């Protein structure tokens, strides 16, 4: 009988450790997957096998549970059943979800009876979430179009093998198994202001929360220089606009003239699992709420390595391939 994928991954990592002592060593790459760019877009797909059929799932560090699209579910003649998980969209809507059970293969790793949500994700066949990347260090090499898994028993600080010109690090939360349903969050400086940002590879354009934009930077859709980008709904207060910030710092890395979409945060506003706290909405399930989401417009220009045991994100500018 095969174990679920997360348990399999954990077993593989443990089996690779020396029996005599828990000593650090060199990097050991366990899995390397080719990333496929979205046609005409910024996102990437990850190759998997679902019940023997080759599929491409959208890489997402912003979602924990992986999913298949309704079209893929119908094509493979799967039998969805109600799930206990609800989905919350950007407009505040709440959706009941379904789940299917499949035999999944990611490179050399196989997992029978893997549960996946049913979620639409055009043009991909579903989403490749964090539950399929747990218990490994993860390297995101967008320029080289690679998603690499490394064992975690390496010496601390010895992970940046792709560059000889230096790197920077920042602490992160939300990847280890003790907090696996939180978002992957790092500290940043945006025009000199300390904020927290979520790394979200499913988002094409980086996003700043509208409440933060107003309270920290004094920005509204009517500010001079704001670029109108539509609205989430008919409410005049729910307008989206673009703004270019002079300087975004991630550790020792500086990005200039970073364009952000400024979007009202309506997630969870129509959920019964929501409480009003001052002027902000707080969900009982929230442990932390980042102000920004760093999307693929920015991330594809970086080379990232998430070192799980260290709780550090190593990053450099992407190297031309």
BELWO-V936414 format. One record per residue. N is the residue number from 0. D_LAST is the distance of its C-alpha to the last C-alpha in Angstrom with 2 decimals. Layout:
# BELWO-V936414
n = (N N)
d_last = (D_LAST D_LAST)
This chain:
# BELWO-V936414
n = (0 1 2 3 4 5 6 7 8 9 10 11 12 13 14 15 16 17 18 19 20 21 22 23 24 25 26 27 28 29 30 31 32 33 34 35 36 37 38 39 40 41 42 43 44 45 46 47 48 49 50 51 52 53 54 55 56 57 58 59 60 61 62 63 64 65 66 67 68 69 70 71 72 73 74 75 76 77 78 79 80 81 82 83 84 85 86 87 88 89 90 91 92 93 94 95 96 97 98 99 100 101 102 103 104 105 106 107 108 109 110 111 112 113 114 115 116 117 118 119 120 121 122 123 124 125 126 127 128 129 130 131 132 133 134 135 136 137 138 139 140 141 142 143 144 145 146 147 148 149 150 151 152 153 154 155 156 157 158 159 160 161 162 163 164 165 166 167 168 169 170 171 172 173 174 175 176 177 178 179 180 181 182 183 184 185 186 187 188 189 190 191 192 193 194 195 196 197 198 199 200 201 202 203 204 205 206 207 208 209 210 211 212 213 214 215 216 217 218 219 220 221 222 223 224 225 226 227 228 229 230 231 232 233 234 235 236 237 238 239 240 241 242 243 244 245 246 247 248 249 250 251 252 253 254 255 256 257 258 259 260 261 262 263 264 265 266 267 268 269 270 271 272 273 274 275 276 277 278 279 280 281 282 283 284 285 286 287 288 289 290 291 292 293 294 295 296 297 298 299 300 301 302 303 304 305 306 307 308 309 310 311 312 313 314 315 316 317 318 319 320)
d_last = (41.89 38.27 37.48 35.62 31.87 32.01 34.75 32.91 29.84 32.20 34.00 30.93 29.97 33.57 33.97 31.20 33.05 35.35 38.92 40.56 38.86 36.28 34.27 30.70 28.21 24.55 21.94 22.57 20.15 22.43 20.47 16.92 16.60 14.18 14.07 15.12 14.80 18.27 19.30 19.48 19.06 17.04 17.86 16.62 18.81 19.37 20.93 24.43 27.64 30.75 33.99 32.14 30.43 26.64 25.69 22.86 23.68 22.25 20.67 23.13 23.66 26.58 28.80 30.24 31.73 29.66 31.05 31.42 32.16 35.74 34.61 33.04 36.19 38.38 36.42 36.68 40.33 39.96 42.83 41.94 44.31 44.80 42.62 43.73 40.64 40.79 37.97 38.13 36.42 35.62 39.01 40.93 41.82 42.34 41.73 43.08 40.57 40.69 39.16 38.60 38.34 35.88 34.56 30.90 28.24 24.81 23.15 25.89 27.86 30.74 33.16 36.29 38.14 35.32 36.46 34.28 35.30 35.63 33.62 32.41 28.66 27.85 25.77 24.96 27.48 27.95 26.39 24.67 26.34 26.62 29.39 26.93 24.88 27.87 28.69 25.16 22.64 19.75 16.06 14.24 10.45 10.00 6.36 6.15 9.49 11.65 15.15 16.43 20.09 21.40 25.06 26.63 28.63 26.28 27.49 27.26 24.52 22.58 19.59 16.66 15.22 11.55 12.67 15.45 16.05 17.97 18.05 20.73 22.78 25.18 27.73 27.53 30.14 30.29 28.31 30.83 33.49 36.21 34.83 32.73 33.99 33.02 29.86 26.98 28.06 27.02 28.83 27.51 29.07 29.27 30.98 32.66 33.91 33.22 32.15 30.70 27.74 26.76 23.17 23.29 20.38 22.88 23.54 21.63 23.20 24.11 27.88 30.64 34.03 36.71 39.27 36.99 36.16 39.90 41.19 38.58 37.57 40.57 38.50 39.99 39.33 41.93 40.31 39.79 36.16 35.56 33.97 35.81 33.68 36.53 38.34 38.36 41.98 45.12 45.75 45.33 44.11 41.12 39.18 35.39 34.03 30.91 30.72 28.27 28.51 28.07 26.38 24.92 24.64 23.16 24.36 23.23 20.42 21.69 20.63 22.79 24.31 23.40 25.06 26.95 29.14 32.51 34.08 37.48 37.37 39.72 38.40 41.47 44.02 45.71 45.68 48.89 46.88 46.59 48.59 49.15 48.57 49.35 47.27 44.33 44.05 43.56 43.21 44.96 41.85 39.70 39.17 36.79 35.66 32.54 32.77 29.17 26.49 22.88 21.25 17.89 18.01 17.51 16.01 12.80 12.09 12.79 12.04 15.50 17.70 21.30 23.64 26.74 29.43 28.48 28.31 25.35 22.04 19.46 16.73 14.31 12.35 8.92 6.32 3.80 0.00)
